[in-house]
Amino acid sequence: GNGQRLGGNGKVRFPVWGDDEHVIFQWGRDQQLMLARQEIGSSSEPEVLLTGVNAFPDSVTADGKALFYTNWKANSDMHMLSLEKPYTSKELLLTDFNEWGTTLSPDGKWIAYTSDHDGQYHIYVRSFPPTETRLWKVSRTMGEEPFWSPVGDDLFYRSGSRFMSVRYRADEEFHHEVPEVAFEGRFENVPGISYQ
């Protein structure tokens, strides 16, 4: 069918699905960066969710009530925005390292994200809400852009041109196996999340 241009007047970057009817993206207009949401098929202006930050969306929780996003300042930090009015934002993890690409496990108990905690990008898992007590490094070599299997037994991530699969189980601790190659191909690395 016909395509739809998102964002009206302005520059749109880093789109993610908010739900089946909305897309959330970084919107640049009038020299200001915002997080905005637009209904698919609507000709109305996007709805502004957050202003005044250099942020891009990472993922939306399964219930559609919250957005994980990355705020880029001196380094990137992990935040969460309520998608119900009044759209309040809170910090989840602020460190001296870069954290981005946050995604919540199907059971809502764990977050996976990308961080350069060890000098290059790897995939890490923490309990949710995050605490400073435990941190699991899942990737063996470079890893970016994690996402959870909907059935709750695999964590996937991209490592260059390869997509990796990690079997896991979780109780009070997060237990994971050695990553394996799920498939590989000629994939382009782009800013933000490079697949949906």
FILUM-935538 format. One record per residue (C-alpha): x, y, z; residue in three letters; residue number from 1. Coordinates in steps of 0.05 Angstrom, whole numbers, plus 5000, padded with zeros to 4 digits. Layout:
# FILUM-935538
      X      Y      Z     r     k
      X      Y      Z   ALA   NUM
...
***
This chain:
# FILUM-935538
      X      Y      Z     r     k
   5000   5000   5000   GLY     1
   5019   5073   5007   ASN     2
   5075   5095   5054   GLY     3
   5068   5146   5109   GLN     4
   5119   5200   5125   ARG     5
   5128   5206   5200   LEU     6
   5144   5270   5237   GLY     7
   5110   5322   5195   GLY     8
   5158   5381   5191   ASN     9
   5224   5360   5221   GLY    10
   5276   5305   5222   LYS    11
   5258   5235   5246   VAL    12
   5309   5185   5271   ARG    13
   5310   5119   5310   PHE    14
   5238   5094   5301   PRO    15
   5212   5037   5345   VAL    16
   5143   5007   5350   TRP    17
   5103   5034   5408   GLY    18
   5046   4984   5396   ASP    19
   5009   4960   5334   ASP    20
   4982   5030   5321   GLU    21
   5039   5077   5339   HIS    22
   5112   5090   5324   VAL    23
   5158   5126   5373   ILE    24
   5219   5164   5347   PHE    25
   5268   5220   5359   GLN    26
   5240   5283   5328   TRP    27
   5282   5344   5312   GLY    28
   5243   5408   5297   ARG    29
   5259   5482   5306   ASP    30
   5329   5465   5332   GLN    31
   5300   5422   5388   GLN    32
   5303   5347   5399   LEU    33
   5243   5310   5426   MET    34
   5215   5240   5435   LEU    35
   5149   5236   5398   ALA    36
   5095   5186   5380   ARG    37
   5052   5183   5318   GLN    38
   4992   5140   5301   GLU    39
   4999   5099   5238   ILE    40
   4953   5125   5184   GLY    41
   4941   5191   5219   SER    42
   4957   5258   5185   SER    43
   4959   5295   5251   SER    44
   5023   5322   5282   GLU    45
   5063   5274   5325   PRO    46
   5049   5275   5400   GLU    47
   5109   5301   5439   VAL    48
   5128   5256   5497   LEU    49
   5192   5288   5521   LEU    50
   5232   5350   5503   THR    51
   5299   5381   5517   GLY    52
   5341   5317   5515   VAL    53
   5386   5284   5463   ASN    54
   5349   5218   5470   ALA    55
   5331   5160   5426   PHE    56
   5281   5104   5440   PRO    57
   5306   5034   5454   ASP    58
   5244   4991   5466   SER    59
   5174   4991   5494   VAL    60
   5151   4944   5550   THR    61
   5105   4887   5530   ALA    62
   5045   4921   5563   ASP    63
   5059   4985   5523   GLY    64
   5060   5028   5586   LYS    65
   5133   5049   5587   ALA    66
   5190   5066   5540   LEU    67
   5263   5052   5553   PHE    68
   5306   5106   5522   TYR    69
   5378   5128   5520   THR    70
   5398   5199   5538   ASN    71
   5462   5220   5505   TRP    72
   5501   5271   5544   LYS    73
   5576   5265   5560   ALA    74
   5561   5191   5558   ASN    75
   5496   5153   5547   SER    76
   5451   5133   5605   ASP    77
   5390   5089   5614   MET    78
   5322   5121   5627   HIS    79
   5249   5101   5628   MET    80
   5189   5142   5606   LEU    81
   5117   5129   5624   SER    82
   5073   5126   5562   LEU    83
   5012   5146   5602   GLU    84
   5000   5219   5617   LYS    85
   5034   5259   5646   PRO    86
   5092   5222   5612   TYR    87
   5140   5223   5671   THR    88
   5213   5202   5662   SER    89
   5261   5170   5711   LYS    90
   5334   5151   5711   GLU    91
   5348   5076   5713   LEU    92
   5424   5072   5709   LEU    93
   5475   5128   5710   LEU    94
   5549   5107   5706   THR    95
   5614   5132   5677   ASP    96
   5603   5083   5619   PHE    97
   5557   5082   5559   ASN    98
   5492   5042   5567   GLU    99
   5440   5037   5512   TRP   100
   5393   4989   5476   GLY   101
   5354   4970   5538   THR   102
   5301   4916   5533   THR   103
   5258   4882   5585   LEU   104
   5250   4806   5592   SER   105
   5181   4775   5579   PRO   106
   5172   4762   5654   ASP   107
   5189   4835   5670   GLY   108
   5245   4815   5718   LYS   109
   5309   4829   5677   TRP   110
   5337   4881   5631   ILE   111
   5388   4868   5577   ALA   112
   5429   4926   5548   TYR   113
   5493   4945   5512   THR   114
   5551   4975   5551   SER   115
   5625   4990   5544   ASP   116
   5636   4972   5617   HIS   117
   5696   4929   5598   ASP   118
   5725   4975   5544   GLY   119
   5684   4952   5484   GLN   120
   5610   4939   5474   TYR   121
   5582   4877   5507   HIS   122
   5513   4852   5528   ILE   123
   5497   4856   5602   TYR   124
   5437   4834   5643   VAL   125
   5413   4864   5709   ARG   126
   5351   4853   5751   SER   127
   5294   4901   5740   PHE   128
   5288   4952   5770   PRO   129
   5365   4954   5765   PRO   130
   5408   4949   5827   THR   131
   5482   4957   5837   GLU   132
   5490   4888   5867   THR   133
   5491   4839   5808   ARG   134
   5512   4845   5736   LEU   135
   5518   4789   5685   TRP   136
   5561   4796   5623   LYS   137
   5528   4752   5570   VAL   138
   5569   4763   5507   SER   139
   5638   4733   5498   ARG   140
   5661   4779   5442   THR   141
   5631   4845   5420   MET   142
   5556   4850   5428   GLY   143
   5502   4902   5414   GLU   144
   5427   4909   5409   GLU   145
   5398   4854   5452   PRO   146
   5326   4828   5447   PHE   147
   5289   4773   5484   TRP   148
   5253   4713   5455   SER   149
   5178   4723   5469   PRO   150
   5174   4653   5499   VAL   151
   5227   4671   5550   GLY   152
   5285   4622   5541   ASP   153
   5332   4657   5492   ASP   154
   5367   4724   5491   LEU   155
   5390   4748   5422   PHE   156
   5440   4802   5403   TYR   157
   5480   4826   5344   ARG   158
   5556   4816   5340   SER   159
   5579   4850   5276   GLY   160
   5548   4810   5219   SER   161
   5525   4753   5265   ARG   162
   5463   4746   5307   PHE   163
   5477   4707   5370   MET   164
   5431   4665   5413   SER   165
   5441   4654   5488   VAL   166
   5398   4602   5525   ARG   167
   5381   4625   5595   TYR   168
   5339   4609   5657   ARG   169
   5327   4654   5715   ALA   170
   5304   4648   5787   ASP   171
   5336   4694   5838   GLU   172
   5398   4692   5794   GLU   173
   5407   4698   5719   PHE   174
   5438   4633   5690   HIS   175
   5460   4633   5618   HIS   176
   5497   4587   5570   GLU   177
   5552   4602   5520   VAL   178
   5528   4645   5462   PRO   179
   5518   4609   5395   GLU   180
   5512   4637   5325   VAL   181
   5438   4638   5305   ALA   182
   5451   4664   5234   PHE   183
   5496   4713   5198   GLU   184
   5495   4755   5136   GLY   185
   5513   4823   5106   ARG   186
   5482   4870   5157   PHE   187
   5493   4945   5160   GLU   188
   5511   4976   5227   ASN   189
   5470   5040   5235   VAL   190
   5462   5088   5294   PRO   191
   5411   5064   5344   GLY   192
   5376   4997   5336   ILE   193
   5392   4969   5267   SER   194
   5334   4920   5262   TYR   195
   5263   4911   5287   GLN   196
***
